[in-house]
Amino acid sequence: MKRVVLFLATNLAIIVVLGITLRLLGVERILDEQGVGLDYRSLLIF
């Protein structure tokens, strides 16, 4: 059980860091302009 919780916590932390990094670098805005939106829910499930 502990292993599963740690796995899920790690995945969530990676998604959060990725989102913050993309916003700070402006990559998210560029992707939105080109019509390529990141679906964080799909990334989290994957």
PDBQT receptor file of N, H, CA, C and O in Angstrom, charges set to zero:
ATOM      1  N   MET A   1       0.825  -1.195   0.000  1.00  0.00    +0.000 N 
ATOM      2  CA  MET A   1       0.000   0.000   0.000  1.00  0.00    +0.000 C 
ATOM      3  C   MET A   1       0.870   1.261   0.000  1.00  0.00    +0.000 C 
ATOM      4  O   MET A   1       0.587   2.227  -0.708  1.00  0.00    +0.000 OA
ATOM      5  N   LYS A   2       1.923   1.231   0.800  1.00  0.00    +0.000 N 
ATOM      6  H   LYS A   2       2.154   0.446   1.376  1.00  0.00    +0.000 HD
ATOM      7  CA  LYS A   2       2.818   2.382   0.877  1.00  0.00    +0.000 C 
ATOM      8  C   LYS A   2       3.477   2.643  -0.478  1.00  0.00    +0.000 C 
ATOM      9  O   LYS A   2       3.681   3.792  -0.870  1.00  0.00    +0.000 OA
ATOM     10  N   ARG A   3       3.806   1.567  -1.184  1.00  0.00    +0.000 N 
ATOM     11  H   ARG A   3       3.640   0.633  -0.866  1.00  0.00    +0.000 HD
ATOM     12  CA  ARG A   3       4.454   1.697  -2.485  1.00  0.00    +0.000 C 
ATOM     13  C   ARG A   3       3.533   2.392  -3.492  1.00  0.00    +0.000 C 
ATOM     14  O   ARG A   3       3.992   3.217  -4.282  1.00  0.00    +0.000 OA
ATOM     15  N   VAL A   4       2.259   2.070  -3.469  1.00  0.00    +0.000 N 
ATOM     16  H   VAL A   4       1.886   1.400  -2.827  1.00  0.00    +0.000 HD
ATOM     17  CA  VAL A   4       1.287   2.680  -4.378  1.00  0.00    +0.000 C 
ATOM     18  C   VAL A   4       1.121   4.162  -4.066  1.00  0.00    +0.000 C 
ATOM     19  O   VAL A   4       1.075   4.990  -4.977  1.00  0.00    +0.000 OA
ATOM     20  N   VAL A   5       1.030   4.499  -2.783  1.00  0.00    +0.000 N 
ATOM     21  H   VAL A   5       1.067   3.827  -2.043  1.00  0.00    +0.000 HD
ATOM     22  CA  VAL A   5       0.874   5.898  -2.383  1.00  0.00    +0.000 C 
ATOM     23  C   VAL A   5       2.095   6.705  -2.799  1.00  0.00    +0.000 C 
ATOM     24  O   VAL A   5       1.957   7.821  -3.300  1.00  0.00    +0.000 OA
ATOM     25  N   LEU A   6       3.283   6.159  -2.599  1.00  0.00    +0.000 N 
ATOM     26  H   LEU A   6       3.396   5.252  -2.192  1.00  0.00    +0.000 HD
ATOM     27  CA  LEU A   6       4.500   6.859  -3.012  1.00  0.00    +0.000 C 
ATOM     28  C   LEU A   6       4.556   7.032  -4.531  1.00  0.00    +0.000 C 
ATOM     29  O   LEU A   6       4.997   8.071  -5.021  1.00  0.00    +0.000 OA
ATOM     30  N   PHE A   7       4.115   6.027  -5.269  1.00  0.00    +0.000 N 
ATOM     31  H   PHE A   7       3.756   5.182  -4.871  1.00  0.00    +0.000 HD
ATOM     32  CA  PHE A   7       4.078   6.118  -6.726  1.00  0.00    +0.000 C 
ATOM     33  C   PHE A   7       3.136   7.230  -7.180  1.00  0.00    +0.000 C 
ATOM     34  O   PHE A   7       3.489   8.032  -8.044  1.00  0.00    +0.000 OA
ATOM     35  N   LEU A   8       1.942   7.278  -6.600  1.00  0.00    +0.000 N 
ATOM     36  H   LEU A   8       1.654   6.627  -5.898  1.00  0.00    +0.000 HD
ATOM     37  CA  LEU A   8       0.972   8.314  -6.964  1.00  0.00    +0.000 C 
ATOM     38  C   LEU A   8       1.462   9.700  -6.562  1.00  0.00    +0.000 C 
ATOM     39  O   LEU A   8       1.278  10.661  -7.309  1.00  0.00    +0.000 OA
ATOM     40  N   ALA A   9       2.079   9.812  -5.399  1.00  0.00    +0.000 N 
ATOM     41  H   ALA A   9       2.228   9.031  -4.793  1.00  0.00    +0.000 HD
ATOM     42  CA  ALA A   9       2.609  11.099  -4.954  1.00  0.00    +0.000 C 
ATOM     43  C   ALA A   9       3.729  11.576  -5.872  1.00  0.00    +0.000 C 
ATOM     44  O   ALA A   9       3.831  12.767  -6.165  1.00  0.00    +0.000 OA
ATOM     45  N   THR A  10       4.562  10.657  -6.320  1.00  0.00    +0.000 N 
ATOM     46  H   THR A  10       4.480   9.689  -6.082  1.00  0.00    +0.000 HD
ATOM     47  CA  THR A  10       5.639  11.010  -7.242  1.00  0.00    +0.000 C 
ATOM     48  C   THR A  10       5.074  11.497  -8.571  1.00  0.00    +0.000 C 
ATOM     49  O   THR A  10       5.540  12.501  -9.110  1.00  0.00    +0.000 OA
ATOM     50  N   ASN A  11       4.081  10.799  -9.100  1.00  0.00    +0.000 N 
ATOM     51  H   ASN A  11       3.703   9.984  -8.662  1.00  0.00    +0.000 HD
ATOM     52  CA  ASN A  11       3.462  11.223 -10.360  1.00  0.00    +0.000 C 
ATOM     53  C   ASN A  11       2.828  12.601 -10.233  1.00  0.00    +0.000 C 
ATOM     54  O   ASN A  11       2.969  13.432 -11.130  1.00  0.00    +0.000 OA
ATOM     55  N   LEU A  12       2.140  12.846  -9.143  1.00  0.00    +0.000 N 
ATOM     56  H   LEU A  12       2.026  12.170  -8.415  1.00  0.00    +0.000 HD
ATOM     57  CA  LEU A  12       1.515  14.145  -8.927  1.00  0.00    +0.000 C 
ATOM     58  C   LEU A  12       2.565  15.244  -8.829  1.00  0.00    +0.000 C 
ATOM     59  O   LEU A  12       2.385  16.325  -9.391  1.00  0.00    +0.000 OA
ATOM     60  N   ALA A  13       3.649  14.980  -8.128  1.00  0.00    +0.000 N 
ATOM     61  H   ALA A  13       3.795  14.102  -7.672  1.00  0.00    +0.000 HD
ATOM     62  CA  ALA A  13       4.718  15.972  -7.992  1.00  0.00    +0.000 C 
ATOM     63  C   ALA A  13       5.352  16.288  -9.340  1.00  0.00    +0.000 C 
ATOM     64  O   ALA A  13       5.678  17.443  -9.613  1.00  0.00    +0.000 OA
ATOM     65  N   ILE A  14       5.531  15.288 -10.176  1.00  0.00    +0.000 N 
ATOM     66  H   ILE A  14       5.266  14.350  -9.955  1.00  0.00    +0.000 HD
ATOM     67  CA  ILE A  14       6.111  15.509 -11.503  1.00  0.00    +0.000 C 
ATOM     68  C   ILE A  14       5.192  16.373 -12.354  1.00  0.00    +0.000 C 
ATOM     69  O   ILE A  14       5.666  17.271 -13.050  1.00  0.00    +0.000 OA
ATOM     70  N   ILE A  15       3.897  16.121 -12.312  1.00  0.00    +0.000 N 
ATOM     71  H   ILE A  15       3.512  15.391 -11.746  1.00  0.00    +0.000 HD
ATOM     72  CA  ILE A  15       2.939  16.912 -13.085  1.00  0.00    +0.000 C 
ATOM     73  C   ILE A  15       2.931  18.360 -12.604  1.00  0.00    +0.000 C 
ATOM     74  O   ILE A  15       2.869  19.281 -13.418  1.00  0.00    +0.000 OA
ATOM     75  N   VAL A  16       2.993  18.567 -11.298  1.00  0.00    +0.000 N 
ATOM     76  H   VAL A  16       3.044  17.819 -10.636  1.00  0.00    +0.000 HD
ATOM     77  CA  VAL A  16       2.996  19.926 -10.743  1.00  0.00    +0.000 C 
ATOM     78  C   VAL A  16       4.259  20.669 -11.173  1.00  0.00    +0.000 C 
ATOM     79  O   VAL A  16       4.182  21.815 -11.614  1.00  0.00    +0.000 OA
ATOM     80  N   VAL A  17       5.413  20.030 -11.050  1.00  0.00    +0.000 N 
ATOM     81  H   VAL A  17       5.476  19.099 -10.691  1.00  0.00    +0.000 HD
ATOM     82  CA  VAL A  17       6.675  20.667 -11.436  1.00  0.00    +0.000 C 
ATOM     83  C   VAL A  17       6.695  20.942 -12.936  1.00  0.00    +0.000 C 
ATOM     84  O   VAL A  17       7.171  21.994 -13.362  1.00  0.00    +0.000 OA
ATOM     85  N   LEU A  18       6.194  20.025 -13.728  1.00  0.00    +0.000 N 
ATOM     86  H   LEU A  18       5.807  19.170 -13.381  1.00  0.00    +0.000 HD
ATOM     87  CA  LEU A  18       6.132  20.221 -15.174  1.00  0.00    +0.000 C 
ATOM     88  C   LEU A  18       5.248  21.412 -15.524  1.00  0.00    +0.000 C 
ATOM     89  O   LEU A  18       5.616  22.234 -16.363  1.00  0.00    +0.000 OA
ATOM     90  N   GLY A  19       4.098  21.508 -14.895  1.00  0.00    +0.000 N 
ATOM     91  H   GLY A  19       3.798  20.840 -14.213  1.00  0.00    +0.000 HD
ATOM     92  CA  GLY A  19       3.194  22.625 -15.162  1.00  0.00    +0.000 C 
ATOM     93  C   GLY A  19       3.801  23.965 -14.787  1.00  0.00    +0.000 C 
ATOM     94  O   GLY A  19       3.685  24.931 -15.541  1.00  0.00    +0.000 OA
ATOM     95  N   ILE A  20       4.444  24.033 -13.632  1.00  0.00    +0.000 N 
ATOM     96  H   ILE A  20       4.538  23.249 -13.019  1.00  0.00    +0.000 HD
ATOM     97  CA  ILE A  20       5.077  25.284 -13.195  1.00  0.00    +0.000 C 
ATOM     98  C   ILE A  20       6.213  25.663 -14.135  1.00  0.00    +0.000 C 
ATOM     99  O   ILE A  20       6.350  26.828 -14.508  1.00  0.00    +0.000 OA
ATOM    100  N   THR A  21       7.024  24.690 -14.517  1.00  0.00    +0.000 N 
ATOM    101  H   THR A  21       6.913  23.744 -14.214  1.00  0.00    +0.000 HD
ATOM    102  CA  THR A  21       8.152  24.958 -15.405  1.00  0.00    +0.000 C 
ATOM    103  C   THR A  21       7.681  25.451 -16.766  1.00  0.00    +0.000 C 
ATOM    104  O   THR A  21       8.244  26.400 -17.311  1.00  0.00    +0.000 OA
ATOM    105  N   LEU A  22       6.654  24.817 -17.318  1.00  0.00    +0.000 N 
ATOM    106  H   LEU A  22       6.196  24.046 -16.875  1.00  0.00    +0.000 HD
ATOM    107  CA  LEU A  22       6.145  25.237 -18.624  1.00  0.00    +0.000 C 
ATOM    108  C   LEU A  22       5.578  26.648 -18.571  1.00  0.00    +0.000 C 
ATOM    109  O   LEU A  22       5.733  27.412 -19.524  1.00  0.00    +0.000 OA
ATOM    110  N   ARG A  23       4.925  27.001 -17.473  1.00  0.00    +0.000 N 
ATOM    111  H   ARG A  23       4.799  26.380 -16.699  1.00  0.00    +0.000 HD
ATOM    112  CA  ARG A  23       4.389  28.356 -17.347  1.00  0.00    +0.000 C 
ATOM    113  C   ARG A  23       5.491  29.384 -17.202  1.00  0.00    +0.000 C 
ATOM    114  O   ARG A  23       5.427  30.451 -17.813  1.00  0.00    +0.000 OA
ATOM    115  N   LEU A  24       6.500  29.078 -16.404  1.00  0.00    +0.000 N 
ATOM    116  H   LEU A  24       6.552  28.212 -15.909  1.00  0.00    +0.000 HD
ATOM    117  CA  LEU A  24       7.592  30.026 -16.201  1.00  0.00    +0.000 C 
ATOM    118  C   LEU A  24       8.391  30.258 -17.477  1.00  0.00    +0.000 C 
ATOM    119  O   LEU A  24       8.839  31.377 -17.730  1.00  0.00    +0.000 OA
ATOM    120  N   LEU A  25       8.572  29.230 -18.273  1.00  0.00    +0.000 N 
ATOM    121  H   LEU A  25       8.209  28.321 -18.068  1.00  0.00    +0.000 HD
ATOM    122  CA  LEU A  25       9.328  29.357 -19.514  1.00  0.00    +0.000 C 
ATOM    123  C   LEU A  25       8.483  29.879 -20.672  1.00  0.00    +0.000 C 
ATOM    124  O   LEU A  25       9.026  30.225 -21.721  1.00  0.00    +0.000 OA
ATOM    125  N   GLY A  26       7.183  29.941 -20.501  1.00  0.00    +0.000 N 
ATOM    126  H   GLY A  26       6.742  29.660 -19.648  1.00  0.00    +0.000 HD
ATOM    127  CA  GLY A  26       6.305  30.441 -21.551  1.00  0.00    +0.000 C 
ATOM    128  C   GLY A  26       5.954  29.410 -22.604  1.00  0.00    +0.000 C 
ATOM    129  O   GLY A  26       5.361  29.748 -23.628  1.00  0.00    +0.000 OA
ATOM    130  N   VAL A  27       6.304  28.179 -22.374  1.00  0.00    +0.000 N 
ATOM    131  H   VAL A  27       6.785  27.904 -21.542  1.00  0.00    +0.000 HD
ATOM    132  CA  VAL A  27       6.034  27.125 -23.354  1.00  0.00    +0.000 C 
ATOM    133  C   VAL A  27       4.537  26.866 -23.458  1.00  0.00    +0.000 C 
ATOM    134  O   VAL A  27       4.021  26.618 -24.548  1.00  0.00    +0.000 OA
ATOM    135  N   GLU A  28       3.847  26.923 -22.334  1.00  0.00    +0.000 N 
ATOM    136  H   GLU A  28       4.266  27.125 -21.449  1.00  0.00    +0.000 HD
ATOM    137  CA  GLU A  28       2.408  26.660 -22.335  1.00  0.00    +0.000 C 
ATOM    138  C   GLU A  28       1.661  27.671 -23.218  1.00  0.00    +0.000 C 
ATOM    139  O   GLU A  28       0.731  27.303 -23.936  1.00  0.00    +0.000 OA
ATOM    140  N   ARG A  29       2.068  28.928 -23.162  1.00  0.00    +0.000 N 
ATOM    141  H   ARG A  29       2.823  29.227 -22.579  1.00  0.00    +0.000 HD
ATOM    142  CA  ARG A  29       1.436  29.973 -23.979  1.00  0.00    +0.000 C 
ATOM    143  C   ARG A  29       1.681  29.711 -25.463  1.00  0.00    +0.000 C 
ATOM    144  O   ARG A  29       0.776  29.871 -26.283  1.00  0.00    +0.000 OA
ATOM    145  N   ILE A  30       2.892  29.312 -25.802  1.00  0.00    +0.000 N 
ATOM    146  H   ILE A  30       3.626  29.182 -25.136  1.00  0.00    +0.000 HD
ATOM    147  CA  ILE A  30       3.228  29.022 -27.198  1.00  0.00    +0.000 C 
ATOM    148  C   ILE A  30       2.413  27.832 -27.707  1.00  0.00    +0.000 C 
ATOM    149  O   ILE A  30       1.914  27.853 -28.832  1.00  0.00    +0.000 OA
ATOM    150  N   LEU A  31       2.283  26.807 -26.883  1.00  0.00    +0.000 N 
ATOM    151  H   LEU A  31       2.688  26.790 -25.970  1.00  0.00    +0.000 HD
ATOM    152  CA  LEU A  31       1.490  25.645 -27.291  1.00  0.00    +0.000 C 
ATOM    153  C   LEU A  31       0.023  26.010 -27.466  1.00  0.00    +0.000 C 
ATOM    154  O   LEU A  31      -0.635  25.513 -28.381  1.00  0.00    +0.000 OA
ATOM    155  N   ASP A  32      -0.495  26.875 -26.595  1.00  0.00    +0.000 N 
ATOM    156  H   ASP A  32       0.040  27.278 -25.852  1.00  0.00    +0.000 HD
ATOM    157  CA  ASP A  32      -1.887  27.300 -26.722  1.00  0.00    +0.000 C 
ATOM    158  C   ASP A  32      -2.108  28.098 -28.001  1.00  0.00    +0.000 C 
ATOM    159  O   ASP A  32      -3.151  27.961 -28.640  1.00  0.00    +0.000 OA
ATOM    160  N   GLU A  33      -1.144  28.926 -28.383  1.00  0.00    +0.000 N 
ATOM    161  H   GLU A  33      -0.296  29.038 -27.864  1.00  0.00    +0.000 HD
ATOM    162  CA  GLU A  33      -1.267  29.708 -29.616  1.00  0.00    +0.000 C 
ATOM    163  C   GLU A  33      -1.308  28.802 -30.842  1.00  0.00    +0.000 C 
ATOM    164  O   GLU A  33      -1.983  29.111 -31.824  1.00  0.00    +0.000 OA
ATOM    165  N   GLN A  34      -0.598  27.700 -30.787  1.00  0.00    +0.000 N 
ATOM    166  H   GLN A  34      -0.050  27.449 -29.990  1.00  0.00    +0.000 HD
ATOM    167  CA  GLN A  34      -0.554  26.772 -31.913  1.00  0.00    +0.000 C 
ATOM    168  C   GLN A  34      -1.698  25.764 -31.881  1.00  0.00    +0.000 C 
ATOM    169  O   GLN A  34      -1.822  24.930 -32.777  1.00  0.00    +0.000 OA
ATOM    170  N   GLY A  35      -2.526  25.845 -30.855  1.00  0.00    +0.000 N 
ATOM    171  H   GLY A  35      -2.425  26.523 -30.127  1.00  0.00    +0.000 HD
ATOM    172  CA  GLY A  35      -3.669  24.948 -30.758  1.00  0.00    +0.000 C 
ATOM    173  C   GLY A  35      -3.350  23.606 -30.132  1.00  0.00    +0.000 C 
ATOM    174  O   GLY A  35      -4.149  22.672 -30.207  1.00  0.00    +0.000 OA
ATOM    175  N   VAL A  36      -2.195  23.508 -29.521  1.00  0.00    +0.000 N 
ATOM    176  H   VAL A  36      -1.545  24.266 -29.460  1.00  0.00    +0.000 HD
ATOM    177  CA  VAL A  36      -1.801  22.266 -28.854  1.00  0.00    +0.000 C 
ATOM    178  C   VAL A  36      -1.918  22.507 -27.357  1.00  0.00    +0.000 C 
ATOM    179  O   VAL A  36      -1.034  23.102 -26.741  1.00  0.00    +0.000 OA
ATOM    180  N   GLY A  37      -3.009  22.041 -26.786  1.00  0.00    +0.000 N 
ATOM    181  H   GLY A  37      -3.727  21.557 -27.287  1.00  0.00    +0.000 HD
ATOM    182  CA  GLY A  37      -3.205  22.225 -25.352  1.00  0.00    +0.000 C 
ATOM    183  C   GLY A  37      -2.806  20.970 -24.592  1.00  0.00    +0.000 C 
ATOM    184  O   GLY A  37      -3.060  19.853 -25.042  1.00  0.00    +0.000 OA
ATOM    185  N   LEU A  38      -2.183  21.159 -23.443  1.00  0.00    +0.000 N 
ATOM    186  H   LEU A  38      -1.976  22.066 -23.076  1.00  0.00    +0.000 HD
ATOM    187  CA  LEU A  38      -1.823  20.011 -22.610  1.00  0.00    +0.000 C 
ATOM    188  C   LEU A  38      -2.981  19.681 -21.689  1.00  0.00    +0.000 C 
ATOM    189  O   LEU A  38      -3.492  20.544 -20.975  1.00  0.00    +0.000 OA
ATOM    190  N   ASP A  39      -3.383  18.439 -21.712  1.00  0.00    +0.000 N 
ATOM    191  H   ASP A  39      -2.968  17.737 -22.292  1.00  0.00    +0.000 HD
ATOM    192  CA  ASP A  39      -4.447  17.976 -20.829  1.00  0.00    +0.000 C 
ATOM    193  C   ASP A  39      -3.794  17.288 -19.633  1.00  0.00    +0.000 C 
ATOM    194  O   ASP A  39      -3.381  16.131 -19.717  1.00  0.00    +0.000 OA
ATOM    195  N   TYR A  40      -3.707  18.018 -18.517  1.00  0.00    +0.000 N 
ATOM    196  H   TYR A  40      -4.042  18.958 -18.449  1.00  0.00    +0.000 HD
ATOM    197  CA  TYR A  40      -3.003  17.500 -17.348  1.00  0.00    +0.000 C 
ATOM    198  C   TYR A  40      -3.704  16.285 -16.757  1.00  0.00    +0.000 C 
ATOM    199  O   TYR A  40      -3.048  15.415 -16.184  1.00  0.00    +0.000 OA
ATOM    200  N   ARG A  41      -5.008  16.210 -16.884  1.00  0.00    +0.000 N 
ATOM    201  H   ARG A  41      -5.542  16.917 -17.350  1.00  0.00    +0.000 HD
ATOM    202  CA  ARG A  41      -5.737  15.057 -16.359  1.00  0.00    +0.000 C 
ATOM    203  C   ARG A  41      -5.325  13.786 -17.106  1.00  0.00    +0.000 C 
ATOM    204  O   ARG A  41      -5.144  12.734 -16.493  1.00  0.00    +0.000 OA
ATOM    205  N   SER A  42      -5.178  13.887 -18.420  1.00  0.00    +0.000 N 
ATOM    206  H   SER A  42      -5.324  14.742 -18.918  1.00  0.00    +0.000 HD
ATOM    207  CA  SER A  42      -4.738  12.726 -19.196  1.00  0.00    +0.000 C 
ATOM    208  C   SER A  42      -3.313  12.331 -18.839  1.00  0.00    +0.000 C 
ATOM    209  O   SER A  42      -2.990  11.145 -18.763  1.00  0.00    +0.000 OA
ATOM    210  N   LEU A  43      -2.460  13.330 -18.620  1.00  0.00    +0.000 N 
ATOM    211  H   LEU A  43      -2.722  14.293 -18.681  1.00  0.00    +0.000 HD
ATOM    212  CA  LEU A  43      -1.088  13.024 -18.222  1.00  0.00    +0.000 C 
ATOM    213  C   LEU A  43      -1.040  12.345 -16.864  1.00  0.00    +0.000 C 
ATOM    214  O   LEU A  43      -0.240  11.434 -16.649  1.00  0.00    +0.000 OA
ATOM    215  N   LEU A  44      -1.886  12.781 -15.959  1.00  0.00    +0.000 N 
ATOM    216  H   LEU A  44      -2.535  13.521 -16.134  1.00  0.00    +0.000 HD
ATOM    217  CA  LEU A  44      -1.898  12.204 -14.623  1.00  0.00    +0.000 C 
ATOM    218  C   LEU A  44      -2.389  10.762 -14.659  1.00  0.00    +0.000 C 
ATOM    219  O   LEU A  44      -1.870   9.911 -13.937  1.00  0.00    +0.000 OA
ATOM    220  N   ILE A  45      -3.387  10.485 -15.495  1.00  0.00    +0.000 N 
ATOM    221  H   ILE A  45      -3.809  11.177 -16.081  1.00  0.00    +0.000 HD
ATOM    222  CA  ILE A  45      -3.910   9.123 -15.613  1.00  0.00    +0.000 C 
ATOM    223  C   ILE A  45      -2.901   8.223 -16.301  1.00  0.00    +0.000 C 
ATOM    224  O   ILE A  45      -2.764   7.053 -15.945  1.00  0.00    +0.000 OA
ATOM    225  N   PHE A  46      -2.194   8.761 -17.284  1.00  0.00    +0.000 N 
ATOM    226  H   PHE A  46      -2.305   9.712 -17.573  1.00  0.00    +0.000 HD
ATOM    227  CA  PHE A  46      -1.209   7.974 -18.016  1.00  0.00    +0.000 C 
ATOM    228  C   PHE A  46      -0.090   7.588 -17.082  1.00  0.00    +0.000 C 
ATOM    229  O   PHE A  46       0.855   6.916 -17.495  1.00  0.00    +0.000 OA
TER     230      PHE A  46
